[in-house]
Amino acid sequence: MKFNEDHLNLLRKLTNDSSLTQRKLAAEMGFSLGKLNYCLKELKKKGFIKINNFTQNQNKVNYIYILTPKGIMEKTKLTLEFVKRKMKEYDDIKKEASKIYKKRKNI
């Protein structure tokens, strides 16, 4: 489950700014550079993103990460799963709070 959340968060970041460097992405997400690189490769392997590189100058290669239509669908699916999970957590907490309130009221 954590893996899906990592992928969702990474897809969200790439949607907002597809030209972030791997170091900056890793720092923002709290990942090691190795973990981020692994996640990016997995997303690419699954066809969720395209990775294009370009050279700004002779010494530096930059990458642009583009969500594919399949990646957009996956991001939507993961977002819906996340929302459903959070709504269930909310309902469970609400039920638990209600039970505690009723017990305290009877004391």
Jmol script that loads the backbone (N, CA, C; Angstrom):
load data "model"
ATOM      1  N   MET A   1       0.835  -1.197   0.000  1.00  0.00           N
ATOM      2  CA  MET A   1       0.000   0.000   0.000  1.00  0.00           C
ATOM      3  C   MET A   1       0.881   1.262   0.000  1.00  0.00           C
ATOM      4  N   LYS A   2       1.955   1.253   0.789  1.00  0.00           N
ATOM      5  CA  LYS A   2       2.846   2.405   0.834  1.00  0.00           C
ATOM      6  C   LYS A   2       3.445   2.680  -0.546  1.00  0.00           C
ATOM      7  N   PHE A   3       3.734   1.573  -1.275  1.00  0.00           N
ATOM      8  CA  PHE A   3       4.301   1.700  -2.621  1.00  0.00           C
ATOM      9  C   PHE A   3       3.363   2.486  -3.522  1.00  0.00           C
ATOM     10  N   ASN A   4       2.050   2.195  -3.471  1.00  0.00           N
ATOM     11  CA  ASN A   4       1.074   2.925  -4.277  1.00  0.00           C
ATOM     12  C   ASN A   4       1.014   4.390  -3.877  1.00  0.00           C
ATOM     13  N   GLU A   5       1.100   4.669  -2.581  1.00  0.00           N
ATOM     14  CA  GLU A   5       1.084   6.061  -2.133  1.00  0.00           C
ATOM     15  C   GLU A   5       2.320   6.798  -2.630  1.00  0.00           C
ATOM     16  N   ASP A   6       3.466   6.116  -2.606  1.00  0.00           N
ATOM     17  CA  ASP A   6       4.690   6.732  -3.140  1.00  0.00           C
ATOM     18  C   ASP A   6       4.525   7.054  -4.619  1.00  0.00           C
ATOM     19  N   HIS A   7       3.969   6.099  -5.368  1.00  0.00           N
ATOM     20  CA  HIS A   7       3.759   6.331  -6.799  1.00  0.00           C
ATOM     21  C   HIS A   7       2.769   7.475  -7.022  1.00  0.00           C
ATOM     22  N   LEU A   8       1.690   7.499  -6.247  1.00  0.00           N
ATOM     23  CA  LEU A   8       0.704   8.572  -6.383  1.00  0.00           C
ATOM     24  C   LEU A   8       1.352   9.923  -6.105  1.00  0.00           C
ATOM     25  N   ASN A   9       2.102  10.012  -5.015  1.00  0.00           N
ATOM     26  CA  ASN A   9       2.748  11.285  -4.678  1.00  0.00           C
ATOM     27  C   ASN A   9       3.749  11.701  -5.752  1.00  0.00           C
ATOM     28  N   LEU A  10       4.470  10.738  -6.291  1.00  0.00           N
ATOM     29  CA  LEU A  10       5.429  11.048  -7.354  1.00  0.00           C
ATOM     30  C   LEU A  10       4.704  11.500  -8.621  1.00  0.00           C
ATOM     31  N   LEU A  11       3.621  10.827  -8.982  1.00  0.00           N
ATOM     32  CA  LEU A  11       2.849  11.244 -10.161  1.00  0.00           C
ATOM     33  C   LEU A  11       2.286  12.652  -9.966  1.00  0.00           C
ATOM     34  N   ARG A  12       1.847  12.954  -8.750  1.00  0.00           N
ATOM     35  CA  ARG A  12       1.344  14.313  -8.466  1.00  0.00           C
ATOM     36  C   ARG A  12       2.450  15.351  -8.650  1.00  0.00           C
ATOM     37  N   LYS A  13       3.631  15.056  -8.095  1.00  0.00           N
ATOM     38  CA  LYS A  13       4.751  15.995  -8.218  1.00  0.00           C
ATOM     39  C   LYS A  13       5.111  16.230  -9.680  1.00  0.00           C
ATOM     40  N   LEU A  14       5.153  15.140 -10.458  1.00  0.00           N
ATOM     41  CA  LEU A  14       5.525  15.262 -11.864  1.00  0.00           C
ATOM     42  C   LEU A  14       4.461  16.004 -12.658  1.00  0.00           C
ATOM     43  N   THR A  15       3.203  15.896 -12.246  1.00  0.00           N
ATOM     44  CA  THR A  15       2.123  16.638 -12.905  1.00  0.00           C
ATOM     45  C   THR A  15       2.314  18.131 -12.689  1.00  0.00           C
ATOM     46  N   ASN A  16       2.706  18.501 -11.470  1.00  0.00           N
ATOM     47  CA  ASN A  16       2.862  19.917 -11.135  1.00  0.00           C
ATOM     48  C   ASN A  16       4.110  20.539 -11.754  1.00  0.00           C
ATOM     49  N   ASP A  17       5.194  19.761 -11.845  1.00  0.00           N
ATOM     50  CA  ASP A  17       6.436  20.296 -12.409  1.00  0.00           C
ATOM     51  C   ASP A  17       7.240  19.148 -12.998  1.00  0.00           C
ATOM     52  N   SER A  18       7.126  18.969 -14.295  1.00  0.00           N
ATOM     53  CA  SER A  18       7.764  17.827 -14.963  1.00  0.00           C
ATOM     54  C   SER A  18       9.262  18.009 -15.152  1.00  0.00           C
ATOM     55  N   SER A  19       9.788  19.177 -14.832  1.00  0.00           N
ATOM     56  CA  SER A  19      11.216  19.420 -15.062  1.00  0.00           C
ATOM     57  C   SER A  19      12.034  19.433 -13.775  1.00  0.00           C
ATOM     58  N   LEU A  20      11.466  18.955 -12.664  1.00  0.00           N
ATOM     59  CA  LEU A  20      12.218  18.892 -11.412  1.00  0.00           C
ATOM     60  C   LEU A  20      13.400  17.949 -11.561  1.00  0.00           C
ATOM     61  N   THR A  21      14.491  18.275 -10.903  1.00  0.00           N
ATOM     62  CA  THR A  21      15.637  17.371 -10.926  1.00  0.00           C
ATOM     63  C   THR A  21      15.358  16.207  -9.975  1.00  0.00           C
ATOM     64  N   GLN A  22      16.086  15.101 -10.197  1.00  0.00           N
ATOM     65  CA  GLN A  22      15.902  13.952  -9.321  1.00  0.00           C
ATOM     66  C   GLN A  22      16.296  14.297  -7.889  1.00  0.00           C
ATOM     67  N   ARG A  23      17.329  15.078  -7.723  1.00  0.00           N
ATOM     68  CA  ARG A  23      17.735  15.469  -6.360  1.00  0.00           C
ATOM     69  C   ARG A  23      16.637  16.267  -5.661  1.00  0.00           C
ATOM     70  N   LYS A  24      16.049  17.212  -6.385  1.00  0.00           N
ATOM     71  CA  LYS A  24      14.998  18.033  -5.787  1.00  0.00           C
ATOM     72  C   LYS A  24      13.762  17.181  -5.486  1.00  0.00           C
ATOM     73  N   LEU A  25      13.381  16.310  -6.429  1.00  0.00           N
ATOM     74  CA  LEU A  25      12.241  15.414  -6.194  1.00  0.00           C
ATOM     75  C   LEU A  25      12.484  14.534  -4.971  1.00  0.00           C
ATOM     76  N   ALA A  26      13.688  13.955  -4.902  1.00  0.00           N
ATOM     77  CA  ALA A  26      14.026  13.078  -3.779  1.00  0.00           C
ATOM     78  C   ALA A  26      13.927  13.840  -2.457  1.00  0.00           C
ATOM     79  N   ALA A  27      14.454  15.056  -2.431  1.00  0.00           N
ATOM     80  CA  ALA A  27      14.418  15.858  -1.207  1.00  0.00           C
ATOM     81  C   ALA A  27      12.984  16.207  -0.816  1.00  0.00           C
ATOM     82  N   GLU A  28      12.176  16.617  -1.779  1.00  0.00           N
ATOM     83  CA  GLU A  28      10.792  16.993  -1.488  1.00  0.00           C
ATOM     84  C   GLU A  28       9.964  15.812  -0.997  1.00  0.00           C
ATOM     85  N   MET A  29      10.277  14.620  -1.491  1.00  0.00           N
ATOM     86  CA  MET A  29       9.492  13.448  -1.130  1.00  0.00           C
ATOM     87  C   MET A  29      10.078  12.690   0.054  1.00  0.00           C
ATOM     88  N   GLY A  30      11.265  13.086   0.507  1.00  0.00           N
ATOM     89  CA  GLY A  30      11.903  12.394   1.616  1.00  0.00           C
ATOM     90  C   GLY A  30      12.464  11.035   1.210  1.00  0.00           C
ATOM     91  N   PHE A  31      12.841  10.883  -0.050  1.00  0.00           N
ATOM     92  CA  PHE A  31      13.399   9.649  -0.588  1.00  0.00           C
ATOM     93  C   PHE A  31      14.905   9.794  -0.725  1.00  0.00           C
ATOM     94  N   SER A  32      15.567   8.643  -0.724  1.00  0.00           N
ATOM     95  CA  SER A  32      16.962   8.659  -1.153  1.00  0.00           C
ATOM     96  C   SER A  32      16.949   8.796  -2.672  1.00  0.00           C
ATOM     97  N   LEU A  33      18.039   9.189  -3.231  1.00  0.00           N
ATOM     98  CA  LEU A  33      18.138   9.319  -4.677  1.00  0.00           C
ATOM     99  C   LEU A  33      17.921   7.953  -5.344  1.00  0.00           C
ATOM    100  N   GLY A  34      18.425   6.898  -4.710  1.00  0.00           N
ATOM    101  CA  GLY A  34      18.254   5.546  -5.233  1.00  0.00           C
ATOM    102  C   GLY A  34      16.801   5.113  -5.268  1.00  0.00           C
ATOM    103  N   LYS A  35      16.050   5.420  -4.192  1.00  0.00           N
ATOM    104  CA  LYS A  35      14.631   5.056  -4.140  1.00  0.00           C
ATOM    105  C   LYS A  35      13.856   5.813  -5.213  1.00  0.00           C
ATOM    106  N   LEU A  36      14.146   7.087  -5.359  1.00  0.00           N
ATOM    107  CA  LEU A  36      13.454   7.884  -6.372  1.00  0.00           C
ATOM    108  C   LEU A  36      13.742   7.335  -7.764  1.00  0.00           C
ATOM    109  N   ASN A  37      14.998   7.032  -8.015  1.00  0.00           N
ATOM    110  CA  ASN A  37      15.377   6.499  -9.320  1.00  0.00           C
ATOM    111  C   ASN A  37      14.650   5.181  -9.584  1.00  0.00           C
ATOM    112  N   TYR A  38      14.555   4.332  -8.574  1.00  0.00           N
ATOM    113  CA  TYR A  38      13.830   3.062  -8.702  1.00  0.00           C
ATOM    114  C   TYR A  38      12.358   3.317  -9.039  1.00  0.00           C
ATOM    115  N   CYS A  39      11.725   4.233  -8.315  1.00  0.00           N
ATOM    116  CA  CYS A  39      10.310   4.547  -8.562  1.00  0.00           C
ATOM    117  C   CYS A  39      10.103   5.080  -9.980  1.00  0.00           C
ATOM    118  N   LEU A  40      10.980   5.981 -10.412  1.00  0.00           N
ATOM    119  CA  LEU A  40      10.867   6.533 -11.764  1.00  0.00           C
ATOM    120  C   LEU A  40      10.998   5.433 -12.820  1.00  0.00           C
ATOM    121  N   LYS A  41      11.951   4.528 -12.620  1.00  0.00           N
ATOM    122  CA  LYS A  41      12.134   3.425 -13.569  1.00  0.00           C
ATOM    123  C   LYS A  41      10.905   2.517 -13.591  1.00  0.00           C
ATOM    124  N   GLU A  42      10.310   2.257 -12.432  1.00  0.00           N
ATOM    125  CA  GLU A  42       9.114   1.414 -12.362  1.00  0.00           C
ATOM    126  C   GLU A  42       7.937   2.087 -13.074  1.00  0.00           C
ATOM    127  N   LEU A  43       7.765   3.382 -12.851  1.00  0.00           N
ATOM    128  CA  LEU A  43       6.691   4.111 -13.526  1.00  0.00           C
ATOM    129  C   LEU A  43       6.902   4.105 -15.036  1.00  0.00           C
ATOM    130  N   LYS A  44       8.156   4.235 -15.452  1.00  0.00           N
ATOM    131  CA  LYS A  44       8.460   4.192 -16.884  1.00  0.00           C
ATOM    132  C   LYS A  44       8.195   2.796 -17.448  1.00  0.00           C
ATOM    133  N   LYS A  45       8.629   1.767 -16.726  1.00  0.00           N
ATOM    134  CA  LYS A  45       8.449   0.387 -17.172  1.00  0.00           C
ATOM    135  C   LYS A  45       6.964   0.048 -17.329  1.00  0.00           C
ATOM    136  N   LYS A  46       6.141   0.592 -16.440  1.00  0.00           N
ATOM    137  CA  LYS A  46       4.696   0.346 -16.501  1.00  0.00           C
ATOM    138  C   LYS A  46       4.007   1.206 -17.554  1.00  0.00           C
ATOM    139  N   GLY A  47       4.756   2.130 -18.151  1.00  0.00           N
ATOM    140  CA  GLY A  47       4.190   2.980 -19.191  1.00  0.00           C
ATOM    141  C   GLY A  47       3.442   4.186 -18.658  1.00  0.00           C
ATOM    142  N   PHE A  48       3.671   4.558 -17.394  1.00  0.00           N
ATOM    143  CA  PHE A  48       2.964   5.677 -16.782  1.00  0.00           C
ATOM    144  C   PHE A  48       3.633   7.019 -17.057  1.00  0.00           C
ATOM    145  N   ILE A  49       4.940   6.986 -17.302  1.00  0.00           N
ATOM    146  CA  ILE A  49       5.656   8.226 -17.618  1.00  0.00           C
ATOM    147  C   ILE A  49       6.614   7.981 -18.775  1.00  0.00           C
ATOM    148  N   LYS A  50       6.955   9.084 -19.443  1.00  0.00           N
ATOM    149  CA  LYS A  50       8.031   9.086 -20.422  1.00  0.00           C
ATOM    150  C   LYS A  50       9.118   9.957 -19.828  1.00  0.00           C
ATOM    151  N   ILE A  51      10.344   9.548 -20.059  1.00  0.00           N
ATOM    152  CA  ILE A  51      11.475  10.331 -19.577  1.00  0.00           C
ATOM    153  C   ILE A  51      12.253  10.794 -20.800  1.00  0.00           C
ATOM    154  N   ASN A  52      12.287  12.094 -21.001  1.00  0.00           N
ATOM    155  CA  ASN A  52      13.030  12.676 -22.121  1.00  0.00           C
ATOM    156  C   ASN A  52      14.197  13.459 -21.563  1.00  0.00           C
ATOM    157  N   ASN A  53      15.359  13.314 -22.179  1.00  0.00           N
ATOM    158  CA  ASN A  53      16.489  14.113 -21.724  1.00  0.00           C
ATOM    159  C   ASN A  53      16.871  15.117 -22.792  1.00  0.00           C
ATOM    160  N   PHE A  54      17.438  16.183 -22.347  1.00  0.00           N
ATOM    161  CA  PHE A  54      17.913  17.219 -23.256  1.00  0.00           C
ATOM    162  C   PHE A  54      19.130  17.862 -22.625  1.00  0.00           C
ATOM    163  N   THR A  55      19.939  18.461 -23.425  1.00  0.00           N
ATOM    164  CA  THR A  55      21.152  19.092 -22.943  1.00  0.00           C
ATOM    165  C   THR A  55      20.989  20.603 -22.999  1.00  0.00           C
ATOM    166  N   GLN A  56      21.125  21.245 -21.831  1.00  0.00           N
ATOM    167  CA  GLN A  56      21.085  22.712 -21.802  1.00  0.00           C
ATOM    168  C   GLN A  56      22.450  23.277 -22.161  1.00  0.00           C
ATOM    169  N   ASN A  57      23.478  22.639 -21.664  1.00  0.00           N
ATOM    170  CA  ASN A  57      24.827  23.004 -22.051  1.00  0.00           C
ATOM    171  C   ASN A  57      25.652  21.720 -22.156  1.00  0.00           C
ATOM    172  N   GLN A  58      26.881  21.822 -22.505  1.00  0.00           N
ATOM    173  CA  GLN A  58      27.684  20.628 -22.756  1.00  0.00           C
ATOM    174  C   GLN A  58      27.965  19.808 -21.495  1.00  0.00           C
ATOM    175  N   ASN A  59      27.904  20.408 -20.346  1.00  0.00           N
ATOM    176  CA  ASN A  59      28.275  19.711 -19.114  1.00  0.00           C
ATOM    177  C   ASN A  59      27.090  19.138 -18.343  1.00  0.00           C
ATOM    178  N   LYS A  60      25.872  19.435 -18.731  1.00  0.00           N
ATOM    179  CA  LYS A  60      24.735  19.081 -17.889  1.00  0.00           C
ATOM    180  C   LYS A  60      23.611  18.492 -18.729  1.00  0.00           C
ATOM    181  N   VAL A  61      23.112  17.352 -18.310  1.00  0.00           N
ATOM    182  CA  VAL A  61      21.964  16.732 -18.968  1.00  0.00           C
ATOM    183  C   VAL A  61      20.776  16.837 -18.014  1.00  0.00           C
ATOM    184  N   ASN A  62      19.655  17.320 -18.490  1.00  0.00           N
ATOM    185  CA  ASN A  62      18.438  17.425 -17.689  1.00  0.00           C
ATOM    186  C   ASN A  62      17.386  16.494 -18.251  1.00  0.00           C
ATOM    187  N   TYR A  63      16.405  16.198 -17.435  1.00  0.00           N
ATOM    188  CA  TYR A  63      15.333  15.300 -17.842  1.00  0.00           C
ATOM    189  C   TYR A  63      13.991  15.981 -17.663  1.00  0.00           C
ATOM    190  N   ILE A  64      13.053  15.601 -18.507  1.00  0.00           N
ATOM    191  CA  ILE A  64      11.665  16.024 -18.359  1.00  0.00           C
ATOM    192  C   ILE A  64      10.845  14.750 -18.207  1.00  0.00           C
ATOM    193  N   TYR A  65       9.950  14.745 -17.237  1.00  0.00           N
ATOM    194  CA  TYR A  65       9.098  13.580 -16.973  1.00  0.00           C
ATOM    195  C   TYR A  65       7.691  13.922 -17.431  1.00  0.00           C
ATOM    196  N   ILE A  66       7.151  13.116 -18.327  1.00  0.00           N
ATOM    197  CA  ILE A  66       5.834  13.384 -18.904  1.00  0.00           C
ATOM    198  C   ILE A  66       4.902  12.232 -18.564  1.00  0.00           C
ATOM    199  N   LEU A  67       3.756  12.557 -17.975  1.00  0.00           N
ATOM    200  CA  LEU A  67       2.753  11.521 -17.719  1.00  0.00           C
ATOM    201  C   LEU A  67       2.119  11.109 -19.041  1.00  0.00           C
ATOM    202  N   THR A  68       2.025   9.813 -19.241  1.00  0.00           N
ATOM    203  CA  THR A  68       1.365   9.283 -20.426  1.00  0.00           C
ATOM    204  C   THR A  68      -0.130   9.204 -20.131  1.00  0.00           C
ATOM    205  N   PRO A  69      -0.967   8.978 -21.140  1.00  0.00           N
ATOM    206  CA  PRO A  69      -2.395   8.773 -20.859  1.00  0.00           C
ATOM    207  C   PRO A  69      -2.616   7.634 -19.847  1.00  0.00           C
ATOM    208  N   LYS A  70      -1.823   6.589 -19.966  1.00  0.00           N
ATOM    209  CA  LYS A  70      -1.907   5.473 -19.015  1.00  0.00           C
ATOM    210  C   LYS A  70      -1.516   5.951 -17.609  1.00  0.00           C
ATOM    211  N   GLY A  71      -0.526   6.827 -17.533  1.00  0.00           N
ATOM    212  CA  GLY A  71      -0.100   7.376 -16.254  1.00  0.00           C
ATOM    213  C   GLY A  71      -1.161   8.260 -15.632  1.00  0.00           C
ATOM    214  N   ILE A  72      -1.846   9.023 -16.459  1.00  0.00           N
ATOM    215  CA  ILE A  72      -2.936   9.876 -15.962  1.00  0.00           C
ATOM    216  C   ILE A  72      -4.065   9.012 -15.410  1.00  0.00           C
ATOM    217  N   MET A  73      -4.375   7.921 -16.122  1.00  0.00           N
ATOM    218  CA  MET A  73      -5.417   7.003 -15.635  1.00  0.00           C
ATOM    219  C   MET A  73      -4.992   6.355 -14.323  1.00  0.00           C
ATOM    220  N   GLU A  74      -3.725   5.969 -14.213  1.00  0.00           N
ATOM    221  CA  GLU A  74      -3.231   5.355 -12.979  1.00  0.00           C
ATOM    222  C   GLU A  74      -3.272   6.351 -11.828  1.00  0.00           C
ATOM    223  N   LYS A  75      -2.889   7.587 -12.090  1.00  0.00           N
ATOM    224  CA  LYS A  75      -2.932   8.628 -11.056  1.00  0.00           C
ATOM    225  C   LYS A  75      -4.364   8.818 -10.564  1.00  0.00           C
ATOM    226  N   THR A  76      -5.311   8.824 -11.485  1.00  0.00           N
ATOM    227  CA  THR A  76      -6.722   8.964 -11.118  1.00  0.00           C
ATOM    228  C   THR A  76      -7.173   7.780 -10.271  1.00  0.00           C
ATOM    229  N   LYS A  77      -6.797   6.572 -10.698  1.00  0.00           N
ATOM    230  CA  LYS A  77      -7.172   5.365  -9.961  1.00  0.00           C
ATOM    231  C   LYS A  77      -6.584   5.385  -8.551  1.00  0.00           C
ATOM    232  N   LEU A  78      -5.302   5.713  -8.448  1.00  0.00           N
ATOM    233  CA  LEU A  78      -4.655   5.763  -7.139  1.00  0.00           C
ATOM    234  C   LEU A  78      -5.261   6.846  -6.255  1.00  0.00           C
ATOM    235  N   THR A  79      -5.637   7.971  -6.849  1.00  0.00           N
ATOM    236  CA  THR A  79      -6.272   9.052  -6.089  1.00  0.00           C
ATOM    237  C   THR A  79      -7.613   8.596  -5.536  1.00  0.00           C
ATOM    238  N   LEU A  80      -8.400   7.916  -6.358  1.00  0.00           N
ATOM    239  CA  LEU A  80      -9.691   7.409  -5.897  1.00  0.00           C
ATOM    240  C   LEU A  80      -9.520   6.391  -4.779  1.00  0.00           C
ATOM    241  N   GLU A  81      -8.554   5.485  -4.917  1.00  0.00           N
ATOM    242  CA  GLU A  81      -8.282   4.507  -3.854  1.00  0.00           C
ATOM    243  C   GLU A  81      -7.874   5.210  -2.565  1.00  0.00           C
ATOM    244  N   PHE A  82      -7.044   6.235  -2.695  1.00  0.00           N
ATOM    245  CA  PHE A  82      -6.592   6.998  -1.535  1.00  0.00           C
ATOM    246  C   PHE A  82      -7.772   7.668  -0.837  1.00  0.00           C
ATOM    247  N   VAL A  83      -8.643   8.300  -1.615  1.00  0.00           N
ATOM    248  CA  VAL A  83      -9.807   8.987  -1.043  1.00  0.00           C
ATOM    249  C   VAL A  83     -10.734   7.981  -0.354  1.00  0.00           C
ATOM    250  N   LYS A  84     -10.977   6.846  -0.990  1.00  0.00           N
ATOM    251  CA  LYS A  84     -11.828   5.807  -0.384  1.00  0.00           C
ATOM    252  C   LYS A  84     -11.240   5.325   0.933  1.00  0.00           C
ATOM    253  N   ARG A  85      -9.921   5.106   0.954  1.00  0.00           N
ATOM    254  CA  ARG A  85      -9.253   4.639   2.171  1.00  0.00           C
ATOM    255  C   ARG A  85      -9.370   5.682   3.282  1.00  0.00           C
ATOM    256  N   LYS A  86      -9.192   6.950   2.935  1.00  0.00           N
ATOM    257  CA  LYS A  86      -9.284   8.012   3.941  1.00  0.00           C
ATOM    258  C   LYS A  86     -10.718   8.183   4.442  1.00  0.00           C
ATOM    259  N   MET A  87     -11.694   8.013   3.550  1.00  0.00           N
ATOM    260  CA  MET A  87     -13.096   8.107   3.972  1.00  0.00           C
ATOM    261  C   MET A  87     -13.438   6.967   4.927  1.00  0.00           C
ATOM    262  N   LYS A  88     -12.921   5.768   4.670  1.00  0.00           N
ATOM    263  CA  LYS A  88     -13.162   4.637   5.568  1.00  0.00           C
ATOM    264  C   LYS A  88     -12.507   4.898   6.914  1.00  0.00           C
ATOM    265  N   GLU A  89     -11.273   5.414   6.911  1.00  0.00           N
ATOM    266  CA  GLU A  89     -10.596   5.760   8.158  1.00  0.00           C
ATOM    267  C   GLU A  89     -11.412   6.783   8.947  1.00  0.00           C
ATOM    268  N   TYR A  90     -11.939   7.783   8.256  1.00  0.00           N
ATOM    269  CA  TYR A  90     -12.758   8.807   8.897  1.00  0.00           C
ATOM    270  C   TYR A  90     -13.998   8.174   9.536  1.00  0.00           C
ATOM    271  N   ASP A  91     -14.680   7.316   8.779  1.00  0.00           N
ATOM    272  CA  ASP A  91     -15.879   6.655   9.309  1.00  0.00           C
ATOM    273  C   ASP A  91     -15.550   5.796  10.522  1.00  0.00           C
ATOM    274  N   ASP A  92     -14.425   5.062  10.460  1.00  0.00           N
ATOM    275  CA  ASP A  92     -14.021   4.219  11.596  1.00  0.00           C
ATOM    276  C   ASP A  92     -13.716   5.066  12.828  1.00  0.00           C
ATOM    277  N   ILE A  93     -13.018   6.171  12.639  1.00  0.00           N
ATOM    278  CA  ILE A  93     -12.699   7.060  13.763  1.00  0.00           C
ATOM    279  C   ILE A  93     -13.958   7.691  14.323  1.00  0.00           C
ATOM    280  N   LYS A  94     -14.868   8.066  13.449  1.00  0.00           N
ATOM    281  CA  LYS A  94     -16.128   8.663  13.882  1.00  0.00           C
ATOM    282  C   LYS A  94     -16.926   7.666  14.730  1.00  0.00           C
ATOM    283  N   LYS A  95     -16.992   6.402  14.305  1.00  0.00           N
ATOM    284  CA  LYS A  95     -17.695   5.370  15.077  1.00  0.00           C
ATOM    285  C   LYS A  95     -17.038   5.166  16.432  1.00  0.00           C
ATOM    286  N   GLU A  96     -15.716   5.108  16.441  1.00  0.00           N
ATOM    287  CA  GLU A  96     -14.984   4.919  17.684  1.00  0.00           C
ATOM    288  C   GLU A  96     -15.213   6.100  18.633  1.00  0.00           C
ATOM    289  N   ALA A  97     -15.184   7.300  18.106  1.00  0.00           N
ATOM    290  CA  ALA A  97     -15.413   8.495  18.934  1.00  0.00           C
ATOM    291  C   ALA A  97     -16.833   8.491  19.494  1.00  0.00           C
ATOM    292  N   SER A  98     -17.777   8.052  18.682  1.00  0.00           N
ATOM    293  CA  SER A  98     -19.166   7.983  19.132  1.00  0.00           C
ATOM    294  C   SER A  98     -19.311   6.995  20.281  1.00  0.00           C
ATOM    295  N   LYS A  99     -18.653   5.841  20.202  1.00  0.00           N
ATOM    296  CA  LYS A  99     -18.701   4.848  21.279  1.00  0.00           C
ATOM    297  C   LYS A  99     -18.102   5.407  22.559  1.00  0.00           C
ATOM    298  N   ILE A 100     -16.968   6.092  22.424  1.00  0.00           N
ATOM    299  CA  ILE A 100     -16.317   6.681  23.600  1.00  0.00           C
ATOM    300  C   ILE A 100     -17.211   7.742  24.218  1.00  0.00           C
ATOM    301  N   TYR A 101     -17.837   8.560  23.391  1.00  0.00           N
ATOM    302  CA  TYR A 101     -18.727   9.607  23.876  1.00  0.00           C
ATOM    303  C   TYR A 101     -19.897   8.997  24.636  1.00  0.00           C
ATOM    304  N   LYS A 102     -20.490   7.936  24.096  1.00  0.00           N
ATOM    305  CA  LYS A 102     -21.621   7.283  24.754  1.00  0.00           C
ATOM    306  C   LYS A 102     -21.208   6.677  26.080  1.00  0.00           C
ATOM    307  N   LYS A 103     -20.028   6.066  26.148  1.00  0.00           N
ATOM    308  CA  LYS A 103     -19.546   5.489  27.404  1.00  0.00           C
ATOM    309  C   LYS A 103     -19.344   6.573  28.445  1.00  0.00           C
ATOM    310  N   ARG A 104     -18.741   7.681  28.049  1.00  0.00           N
ATOM    311  CA  ARG A 104     -18.500   8.780  28.994  1.00  0.00           C
ATOM    312  C   ARG A 104     -19.808   9.409  29.464  1.00  0.00           C
ATOM    313  N   LYS A 105     -20.772   9.446  28.583  1.00  0.00           N
ATOM    314  CA  LYS A 105     -22.068  10.037  28.924  1.00  0.00           C
ATOM    315  C   LYS A 105     -22.779   9.190  29.970  1.00  0.00           C
ATOM    316  N   ASN A 106     -22.579   7.873  29.922  1.00  0.00           N
ATOM    317  CA  ASN A 106     -23.220   6.950  30.870  1.00  0.00           C
ATOM    318  C   ASN A 106     -22.509   6.880  32.206  1.00  0.00           C
ATOM    319  N   ILE A 107     -21.314   7.448  32.309  1.00  0.00           N
ATOM    320  CA  ILE A 107     -20.568   7.385  33.571  1.00  0.00           C
ATOM    321  C   ILE A 107     -21.081   8.359  34.572  1.00  0.00           C
TER     322      ILE A 107
END
end "model"
wireframe off; spacefill off
backbone 0.3
color backbone group
